[in-house]
Amino acid sequence: MTGKKILILEDDDIVSEITAEILSLEGYEVTCSSNGEETLTIYKTALLSGNPFDVVFMDLNIKDGMGGCDTMKELLKLNPNLKGIVSSGFHDDPVMTHYSKHGFTTSISKPYTSKELMEAVERTLKSD
C-alpha cells in the first residue's frame, strides 16, 4: 500500500470509476469529484484536517462547472507545492502541451491505459 492520496476531478462517471479503481488497486486512497467547486471543497477540508492529497488528477474540460485549469489555479493558492496531472482527449489543447505553465506537473491524454496512468502518477510523485 502506498498510503498516498489522490483527488480525481472527472465529470464522466465511467472514466472516474475506472481511474479510481486502477489507482485503488495500486494502493492509493482515492476520492472523486465531478466539478471544480466540489474539488476545491474536498481539497480544503483535507488540507485543514492535516491530511492533504498528494496528487490531484484533473480533467481539463468539465461540462457543468469549473474545469481542471481554473480549479488548479485555485488549488495552487491553497498549496503552491501541489502536484497535479491534467487529462484530456483534446491532445492539441495548449494546456496539455504546456501543462507546467498552468501549474500542472504532467499531462496524460485520453484514452490512457492503466500503465500510462500509473507512469504519470509515479512521475508526478517523484517530481520536485
N, C-alpha and C positions, 0 to 999 in steps of 0.2 A: 504494500500500500504506500502510495506517495504521500498522502496527507495534505496534498496541495488542493486549493480551492479554485474552481473556475466558474465564472459567471458568463452565461451564454445569452446574448441578445439575438433572437431569431424569431421572425413572425410566421414562418412556415412550420406548423406543428410537426410534420413528419421529419423535416430536416433537424429541427430542435431535438426531437426524441431520439433520432438515430445518433446524432452527435453526442448527446448526453449519455446514451447507452455505451458508445465506444469509449468515451472518457471514463465512465464509471467502471467499466470492466478493466481498465488500466489502473484503477486505484485512485482516481481523482474524485473529490467531492464536488458535485456539480449542482448548480442552481440555474434555472432557466427563466427568462422573461421574454415578453413578446413586443415590448416597446421601450423606447429610451427613457421615458419618465419612470416606468416601473424599475428599470435597471438602476437608475440613479437612487431611488428609494432603497432598493435591496442593498446596493453598494454602501450607501451611507450608514445603514443600520449595521452592517457587518463591520465597517470601519470603526464606528462608535463603540461597538461591543468588544473591540480589541482583537477581532478575529477576521481580518480583511481577506479579500480574494487575492490570490497570487497572479491570476491572469483573467482578463476579460476577452471574450471571443464574440465579435460583433458583426452581424450582417450589415452591410453598408446601406442598403435600401430597405426601409420599413414602410409598409403600406399605410398604416394608421399610427401616426405619432413620430417622434424624433428618431432619426436613423443613427447608424453607427458613428458617423463622423462627428455630428453635433453632440452625441452622447459622450464620445471620447473627450471632446473639448471640456465638457462639464466635469467629467470624472478626473481629468488631469488637474483641475482647480482644487479638488479634494486631496489628490495624491499625485504630485508631479512625477513620482517614480513608478507609476502604474505601468504594467506591461500589458499590451493589447495586441490582439490579432484581428485584422479586418478580413471579411469574407464577402465575396460577391460573384455572381455569374457574369457580371459586366467586366470582362477582363481588361478592357482598354480604358476603364474609368481612371482618371488621374490619381484618385486616392489609392487605387490598387497598385499603380506603378510607382507612386511617390508616397508610400504609406508613412514613412518616417516624418515627412513634413506635416503630417496630420496627427502626430503623436503616437502612431502605432509602432510596434516592434517588428512586425512582419505581416505578410498578407498570404491568403490562400484562396485560390479560385475554385468556384463551384463548377461542376461537381467535383468533390475530392474523395479520395479513398481513405480508409481508416489509417493506412500507413502515412499518407500525406498529412492527415490531421495530426497524428502523433509526432511526426517530424516537426511540424510547425509549433506545436506546444512545447516540445523539448527545446527547440531552437530559442523560443521566446523565454523560457525559464532560465536558460543558460546565458542570456544576454545581460549586459551591464548597463 
